[in-house]
Amino acid sequence: MAIACIPHEELRHTRASQEWLAEGRLEGREEGEAAVTIRLLNRRCGPLPDATTAQIQALPLEQGSAWQKHCSISRAPTTSPPGLASSH
């Protein structure tokens, strides 16, 4: 396959395609972090309100990782880590 007469193998090495791939990887990691965080919170706190789930899904990657760590070590199931409004 070629786009604009550029062979597929050469197209993969362009700056634009590398940026698109990097963006896609980051989005995939963020979605994965959000899914894991939501599962952890659902286990600890029960079903989450839709608004809370939406907030978690919108978190940047670093903040999602911090939430997972907090959920793993927090003893109180309803203790919220900083940065997310509590809806309980």
Kinemage of the C-alpha trace (Angstrom):
@kinemage 1
@onewidth
@group {chain A} dominant
@subgroup {mainchain}
@vectorlist {calphas} color= white
{ca met a 1} P 0.000 0.000 0.000
{ca ala a 2} L 1.220 3.490 -0.792
{ca ile a 3} L -0.126 6.904 0.076
{ca ala a 4} L 0.808 9.822 -2.177
{ca cys a 5} L 3.272 7.518 -3.942
{ca ile a 6} L 5.183 6.890 -0.691
{ca pro a 7} L 5.636 3.153 0.004
{ca his a 8} L 4.138 1.882 3.263
{ca glu a 9} L 7.522 1.069 4.816
{ca glu a 10} L 8.839 4.572 4.166
{ca leu a 11} L 5.585 6.149 5.350
{ca arg a 12} L 5.956 4.496 8.776
{ca his a 13} L 9.221 6.347 9.306
{ca thr a 14} L 7.910 9.843 8.646
{ca arg a 15} L 7.723 12.302 11.516
{ca ala a 16} L 3.941 12.618 11.194
{ca ser a 17} L 3.340 8.871 11.382
{ca gln a 18} L 5.699 8.542 14.357
{ca glu a 19} L 3.766 11.301 16.163
{ca trp a 20} L 0.435 9.608 15.388
{ca leu a 21} L 1.731 6.299 16.679
{ca ala a 22} L 3.038 7.924 19.867
{ca glu a 23} L -0.305 9.665 20.446
{ca gly a 24} L -2.140 6.385 19.939
{ca arg a 25} L 0.114 4.578 22.398
{ca leu a 26} L -0.382 7.283 25.022
{ca glu a 27} L -4.159 7.200 24.584
{ca gly a 28} L -4.105 3.427 24.895
{ca arg a 29} L -2.077 3.562 28.111
{ca glu a 30} L -4.380 6.226 29.561
{ca glu a 31} L -7.449 4.125 28.755
{ca gly a 32} L -5.803 1.081 30.322
{ca glu a 33} L -4.852 2.979 33.482
{ca ala a 34} L -8.418 4.285 33.782
{ca ala a 35} L -9.900 0.803 33.350
{ca val a 36} L -7.649 -0.673 36.053
{ca thr a 37} L -8.366 2.215 38.433
{ca ile a 38} L -12.119 1.868 37.922
{ca arg a 39} L -11.928 -1.884 38.584
{ca leu a 40} L -9.931 -1.322 41.787
{ca leu a 41} L -12.380 1.294 43.043
{ca asn a 42} L -15.391 -0.848 42.136
{ca arg a 43} L -13.950 -3.705 44.196
{ca arg a 44} L -13.196 -1.484 47.185
{ca cys a 45} L -16.179 0.861 47.137
{ca gly a 46} L -18.866 -0.829 45.093
{ca pro a 47} L -20.251 0.515 41.820
{ca leu a 48} L -19.063 4.030 41.059
{ca pro a 49} L -21.392 6.817 39.970
{ca asp a 50} L -21.207 7.634 36.261
{ca ala a 51} L -19.772 11.087 37.010
{ca thr a 52} L -16.876 9.567 38.980
{ca thr a 53} L -16.186 7.034 36.239
{ca ala a 54} L -16.104 9.842 33.666
{ca gln a 55} L -13.675 11.849 35.817
{ca ile a 56} L -11.339 8.878 36.148
{ca gln a 57} L -11.449 8.236 32.403
{ca ala a 58} L -10.424 11.861 31.799
{ca leu a 59} L -7.377 11.732 34.105
{ca pro a 60} L -3.900 12.101 32.599
{ca leu a 61} L -1.702 9.005 32.701
{ca glu a 62} L 0.395 10.083 35.703
{ca gln a 63} L -2.643 10.896 37.820
{ca gly a 64} L -4.287 7.580 36.937
{ca ser a 65} L -1.169 5.761 38.113
{ca ala a 66} L -1.221 7.720 41.371
{ca trp a 67} L -4.852 6.700 41.883
{ca gln a 68} L -3.981 3.033 41.405
{ca lys a 69} L -1.210 3.292 43.981
{ca his a 70} L -3.553 5.052 46.403
{ca cys a 71} L -6.247 2.393 45.920
{ca ser a 72} L -3.708 -0.356 46.519
{ca ile a 73} L -2.386 1.021 49.814
{ca ser a 74} L -5.352 2.912 51.277
{ca arg a 75} L -7.019 1.159 54.187
{ca ala a 76} L -10.228 3.186 54.090
{ca pro a 77} L -12.216 2.221 50.970
{ca thr a 78} L -13.872 5.626 50.711
{ca thr a 79} L -10.716 7.715 51.065
{ca ser a 80} L -10.255 9.626 47.826
{ca pro a 81} L -6.832 10.548 46.532
{ca pro a 82} L -6.319 14.223 45.780
{ca gly a 83} L -7.412 15.667 42.460
{ca leu a 84} L -10.835 14.095 42.032
{ca ala a 85} L -14.055 15.407 43.460
{ca ser a 86} L -15.769 12.878 45.676
{ca ser a 87} L -19.296 12.053 44.562
{ca his a 88} L -20.199 9.717 47.461
